[in-house]
Amino acid sequence: MRWSPIIASCLLFASAHAATPADVAIARTADGLFRVTTDGAPPKALPAPKGTLGWCSTDPRANGVWVLEDGPGEAPDTLHFVDLQTGESRPVVRGIPAELEEVIVDYGEAGRIGGHDRVELRVGVAVRMGAKPAVEPEIGCEGDAAWYCYDEQTLDKPKPTLLPEYAARRDAVAKLTLLDARWLATIVKRGAARPLTKAVKAGPALPKVEVPAERCQAAPEDCGVARALPGTPFWRVIVANDRGDFYHQDEQLYDPRSKTFFDLSTPPKRSPTPLTGGQSVEGLSISPSGAAYASWAALGRFDGEPVKLPPEARICGWTGPAVRIDGPRG
């Protein structure tokens, strides 16, 4: 029997990962946290804050989960740390203004959770995970975003003046304190030898994929540029770019063996040319084994086998070091 390139590609990938241990992720619903595995087992409930849950992120270095408990209405939020090692859930920072856009967990040179896009970030709450943990505001507003954040009359100064809206948010965060900095320091110390993310080795340059240059209005020479999707046999290929208020770039997944673009729907859509309305890979997280992927709203396996999730789940991330796919500004 002669297999089609697409079927053969799927079989090869499935075979290569047949003996791979299941990857573990954490998902949240509005009122709970769950341990999810990629082997199809049912999700298992974990300790969680009692209120309505919002933003969350796994932390492989600390072996835990950061999660925001949303205050009712416009009431302030509370940042919690759920310890996957001890099963304990503890509040870390109370009184976070509800309008703040991003939480950042900063390990310095070891990496960070959140705050990757310095253009999109306006004012964030940054938990500094050093020898002496602290919480403080972090300002993004880089590049063209400066025009939306600062008084334009001060943009040429070394320290431009934030617009009142963002200055108020910065000042509110500056008043926050850690509830137990000494305890948090033990969490930092415990994970000091563990990586936050998976190290990626630079591979050989990949050949360009045929993509019409007119799809790339801002930089036509970039259309078709391919990079490896770390830990997988797949590529990420630039299929479009343009510039409005900001620079935008779209990349789609590409299988070099079947020479098709594909998305992460079930079943996946495939095409020898870029998919119309295809998903961009920005923000995708590749599992430690390379056999699965996650984003805020989805988790699945590249071979298409089902993963069981709680209803209306959002994905906090992988419990082990993973690879995050950032955009051109990330």
KOLMARBA-111327 format. One record per residue (C-alpha): residue in one letter; x, y, z; residue number from 1. Coordinates in steps of 0.02 Angstrom, whole numbers, plus 50000, padded with zeros to 5 digits. Layout:
<fipas>
['a' [X Y Z] NUM]
...
</fipas>
This chain:
<fipas>
['m' [50000 50000 50000] 1]
['r' [50062 50174 49958] 2]
['w' [50026 50307 50090] 3]
['s' [49988 50487 50046] 4]
['p' [50118 50615 50107] 5]
['i' [49995 50686 50234] 6]
['i' [49949 50516 50309] 7]
['a' [50131 50461 50310] 8]
['s' [50181 50621 50398] 9]
['c' [50051 50594 50535] 10]
['l' [50103 50412 50558] 11]
['l' [50287 50457 50571] 12]
['f' [50250 50590 50702] 13]
['a' [50138 50472 50801] 14]
['s' [50269 50335 50796] 15]
['a' [50407 50451 50853] 16]
['h' [50305 50502 51005] 17]
['a' [50222 50334 51043] 18]
['a' [50334 50301 51193] 19]
['t' [50342 50481 51252] 20]
['p' [50277 50503 51431] 21]
['a' [50119 50607 51444] 22]
['d' [50144 50794 51463] 23]
['v' [50057 50878 51609] 24]
['a' [49968 51046 51602] 25]
['i' [49861 51148 51721] 26]
['a' [49692 51214 51667] 27]
['r' [49570 51326 51758] 28]
['t' [49384 51353 51754] 29]
['a' [49299 51501 51836] 30]
['d' [49301 51411 52003] 31]
['g' [49437 51278 51999] 32]
['l' [49609 51218 51945] 33]
['f' [49638 51050 51861] 34]
['r' [49785 50938 51818] 35]
['v' [49771 50885 51636] 36]
['t' [49876 50752 51550] 37]
['t' [49898 50721 51364] 38]
['d' [49867 50533 51379] 39]
['g' [49678 50557 51377] 40]
['a' [49653 50531 51564] 41]
['p' [49515 50631 51650] 42]
['p' [49568 50798 51728] 43]
['k' [49599 50798 51916] 44]
['a' [49547 50941 52031] 45]
['l' [49683 51035 52125] 46]
['p' [49680 51152 52276] 47]
['a' [49628 51327 52220] 48]
['p' [49574 51495 52288] 49]
['k' [49389 51499 52333] 50]
['g' [49336 51647 52226] 51]
['t' [49315 51676 52039] 52]
['l' [49477 51636 51949] 53]
['g' [49551 51741 51809] 54]
['w' [49726 51748 51736] 55]
['c' [49839 51601 51778] 56]
['s' [50010 51534 51731] 57]
['t' [50112 51382 51777] 58]
['d' [50287 51409 51847] 59]
['p' [50400 51258 51813] 60]
['r' [50543 51338 51909] 61]
['a' [50442 51359 52069] 62]
['n' [50337 51202 52035] 63]
['g' [50174 51295 52056] 64]
['v' [50035 51396 51978] 65]
['w' [50007 51584 51989] 66]
['v' [49823 51630 51982] 67]
['l' [49722 51789 52003] 68]
['e' [49564 51784 52108] 69]
['d' [49452 51915 52030] 70]
['g' [49369 52036 52149] 71]
['p' [49181 52060 52128] 72]
['g' [49138 52200 52005] 73]
['e' [49276 52330 52008] 74]
['a' [49345 52269 52175] 75]
['p' [49532 52232 52182] 76]
['d' [49604 52063 52135] 77]
['t' [49716 51946 52236] 78]
['l' [49867 51853 52166] 79]
['h' [49889 51676 52235] 80]
['f' [50023 51544 52220] 81]
['v' [49965 51363 52216] 82]
['d' [50110 51251 52265] 83]
['l' [50107 51090 52163] 84]
['q' [50239 51016 52277] 85]
['t' [50146 51037 52442] 86]
['g' [49967 51059 52381] 87]
['e' [49953 51225 52474] 88]
['s' [49869 51381 52402] 89]
['r' [49926 51549 52475] 90]
['p' [49886 51731 52435] 91]
['v' [50040 51830 52381] 92]
['v' [49976 52006 52342] 93]
['r' [49808 52083 52385] 94]
['g' [49730 52243 52319] 95]
['i' [49781 52231 52136] 96]
['p' [49676 52357 52037] 97]
['a' [49552 52265 51925] 98]
['e' [49597 52369 51772] 99]
['l' [49779 52314 51769] 100]
['e' [49818 52216 51612] 101]
['e' [49959 52097 51654] 102]
['v' [50046 52002 51793] 103]
['i' [50233 51972 51773] 104]
['v' [50336 51847 51873] 105]
['d' [50516 51899 51847] 106]
['y' [50666 51785 51879] 107]
['g' [50793 51904 51805] 108]
['e' [50916 51816 51691] 109]
['a' [50826 51650 51717] 110]
['g' [50674 51716 51623] 111]
['r' [50500 51781 51657] 112]
['i' [50317 51740 51649] 113]
['g' [50214 51875 51562] 114]
['g' [50269 52044 51498] 115]
['h' [50346 51969 51341] 116]
['d' [50274 52097 51221] 117]
['r' [50347 52264 51274] 118]
['v' [50238 52355 51148] 119]
['e' [50071 52284 51205] 120]
['l' [50114 52298 51390] 121]
['r' [50060 52462 51470] 122]
['v' [50070 52446 51660] 123]
['g' [50094 52277 51741] 124]
['v' [50112 52204 51915] 125]
['a' [50286 52129 51927] 126]
['v' [50333 52004 52061] 127]
['r' [50524 52004 52069] 128]
['m' [50580 51828 52114] 129]
['g' [50754 51864 52178] 130]
['a' [50842 51834 52344] 131]
['k' [50732 51972 52416] 132]
['p' [50564 51957 52327] 133]
['a' [50467 52116 52294] 134]
['v' [50316 52180 52199] 135]
['e' [50324 52338 52093] 136]
['p' [50252 52416 51935] 137]
['e' [50327 52379 51766] 138]
['i' [50301 52494 51617] 139]
['g' [50303 52431 51438] 140]
['c' [50249 52560 51308] 141]
['e' [50399 52529 51197] 142]
['g' [50414 52573 51014] 143]
['d' [50261 52649 50932] 144]
['a' [50158 52617 51089] 145]
['a' [50245 52765 51171] 146]
['w' [50126 52880 51078] 147]
['y' [49980 52800 51171] 148]
['c' [50061 52801 51343] 149]
['y' [50154 52964 51364] 150]
['d' [50121 53149 51347] 151]
['e' [50182 53179 51170] 152]
['q' [50261 53343 51223] 153]
['t' [50383 53244 51332] 154]
['l' [50427 53100 51215] 155]
['d' [50598 53174 51175] 156]
['k' [50647 53180 51359] 157]
['p' [50747 53043 51447] 158]
['k' [50597 53010 51562] 159]
['p' [50436 53053 51470] 160]
['t' [50278 53086 51571] 161]
['l' [50148 52949 51578] 162]
['l' [49971 52997 51534] 163]
['p' [49863 53017 51692] 164]
['e' [49774 52850 51666] 165]
['y' [49936 52751 51665] 166]
['a' [50019 52857 51798] 167]
['a' [49873 52816 51914] 168]
['r' [49895 52630 51881] 169]
['r' [50083 52640 51911] 170]
['d' [50057 52731 52075] 171]
['a' [49926 52605 52132] 172]
['v' [50045 52459 52101] 173]
['a' [50186 52551 52189] 174]
['k' [50083 52544 52350] 175]
['l' [50064 52354 52345] 176]
['t' [50165 52241 52459] 177]
['l' [50199 52056 52470] 178]
['l' [50099 51971 52608] 179]
['d' [50246 51858 52656] 180]
['a' [50410 51899 52570] 181]
['r' [50507 51779 52682] 182]
['w' [50401 51631 52630] 183]
['l' [50413 51681 52446] 184]
['a' [50602 51686 52463] 185]
['t' [50597 51500 52511] 186]
['i' [50501 51465 52351] 187]
['v' [50634 51559 52251] 188]
['k' [50774 51462 52336] 189]
['r' [50687 51295 52312] 190]
['g' [50678 51316 52124] 191]
['a' [50846 51400 52097] 192]
['a' [50920 51251 52004] 193]
['r' [50767 51221 51893] 194]
['p' [50740 51303 51723] 195]
['l' [50587 51409 51690] 196]
['t' [50581 51370 51504] 197]
['k' [50655 51239 51389] 198]
['a' [50822 51285 51311] 199]
['v' [50817 51290 51121] 200]
['k' [50972 51257 51017] 201]
['a' [50991 51354 50856] 202]
['g' [50969 51238 50708] 203]
['p' [51023 51252 50527] 204]
['a' [50945 51383 50415] 205]
['l' [50788 51319 50331] 206]
['p' [50741 51345 50148] 207]
['k' [50608 51472 50107] 208]
['v' [50431 51410 50077] 209]
['e' [50337 51478 49927] 210]
['v' [50223 51617 49988] 211]
['p' [50164 51760 49875] 212]
['a' [50266 51916 49916] 213]
['e' [50111 52027 49902] 214]
['r' [50048 51951 50065] 215]
['c' [50190 52042 50153] 216]
['q' [50157 52227 50131] 217]
['a' [50283 52290 50257] 218]
['a' [50428 52173 50219] 219]
['p' [50400 52070 50059] 220]
['e' [50569 51986 50077] 221]
['d' [50511 51901 50237] 222]
['c' [50367 51806 50158] 223]
['g' [50406 51620 50162] 224]
['v' [50546 51632 50290] 225]
['a' [50540 51472 50393] 226]
['r' [50599 51428 50568] 227]
['a' [50592 51262 50658] 228]
['l' [50453 51234 50785] 229]
['p' [50564 51174 50928] 230]
['g' [50545 50994 50981] 231]
['t' [50435 50950 50832] 232]
['p' [50461 50904 50649] 233]
['f' [50361 51057 50598] 234]
['w' [50407 51234 50542] 235]
['r' [50332 51406 50573] 236]
['v' [50324 51508 50413] 237]
['i' [50293 51694 50390] 238]
['v' [50139 51712 50280] 239]
['a' [50095 51896 50300] 240]
['n' [50150 52061 50376] 241]
['d' [50093 52241 50372] 242]
['r' [50105 52402 50470] 243]
['g' [49962 52509 50535] 244]
['d' [49984 52588 50704] 245]
['f' [50100 52440 50744] 246]
['y' [50197 52308 50649] 247]
['h' [50098 52146 50626] 248]
['q' [50164 51978 50568] 249]
['d' [50073 51814 50542] 250]
['e' [50156 51644 50546] 251]
['q' [50072 51478 50510] 252]
['l' [50120 51299 50548] 253]
['y' [50199 51203 50404] 254]
['d' [50237 51019 50380] 255]
['p' [50392 51005 50269] 256]
['r' [50363 50819 50236] 257]
['s' [50189 50839 50160] 258]
['k' [50228 51019 50106] 259]
['t' [50066 51084 50180] 260]
['f' [50014 51223 50295] 261]
['f' [49901 51164 50435] 262]
['d' [49806 51232 50584] 263]
['l' [49761 51160 50753] 264]
['s' [49576 51132 50725] 265]
['t' [49502 50957 50740] 266]
['p' [49527 50885 50613] 267]
['p' [49664 51004 50555] 268]
['k' [49642 51102 50396] 269]
['r' [49784 51076 50272] 270]
['s' [49834 51167 50113] 271]
['p' [49987 51183 50001] 272]
['t' [49962 51371 50012] 273]
['p' [49936 51480 50168] 274]
['l' [49769 51451 50250] 275]
['t' [49636 51585 50234] 276]
['g' [49603 51648 50410] 277]
['g' [49730 51523 50475] 278]
['q' [49787 51531 50656] 279]
['s' [49947 51623 50694] 280]
['v' [50071 51531 50805] 281]
['e' [50110 51683 50914] 282]
['g' [50085 51640 51097] 283]
['l' [50086 51453 51067] 284]
['s' [50175 51346 51198] 285]
['i' [50255 51182 51145] 286]
['s' [50250 51045 51278] 287]
['p' [50411 50978 51355] 288]
['s' [50402 50821 51246] 289]
['g' [50359 50918 51088] 290]
['a' [50206 50808 51060] 291]
['a' [50075 50935 51113] 292]
['y' [50035 51121 51111] 293]
['a' [49941 51244 51219] 294]
['s' [49874 51421 51210] 295]
['w' [49762 51517 51328] 296]
['a' [49606 51443 51248] 297]
['a' [49664 51274 51182] 298]
['l' [49768 51119 51220] 299]
['g' [49796 50972 51106] 300]
['r' [49912 50845 51029] 301]
['f' [49993 50865 50860] 302]
['d' [49941 50689 50813] 303]
['g' [49758 50734 50839] 304]
['e' [49725 50614 50983] 305]
['p' [49600 50690 51107] 306]
['v' [49646 50772 51271] 307]
['k' [49511 50782 51405] 308]
['l' [49482 50957 51475] 309]
['p' [49357 51029 51599] 310]
['p' [49212 51125 51518] 311]
['e' [49256 51305 51468] 312]
['a' [49435 51282 51526] 313]
['r' [49576 51405 51503] 314]
['i' [49754 51341 51498] 315]
['c' [49879 51400 51629] 316]
['g' [50024 51308 51545] 317]
['w' [50137 51156 51560] 318]
['t' [50207 51100 51727] 319]
['g' [50376 51063 51648] 320]
['p' [50491 51180 51550] 321]
['a' [50412 51218 51382] 322]
['v' [50448 51326 51230] 323]
['r' [50347 51484 51205] 324]
['i' [50327 51552 51028] 325]
['d' [50335 51741 51035] 326]
['g' [50290 51864 50897] 327]
['p' [50408 51983 50809] 328]
['r' [50402 52104 50955] 329]
['g' [50412 51970 51090] 330]
</fipas>
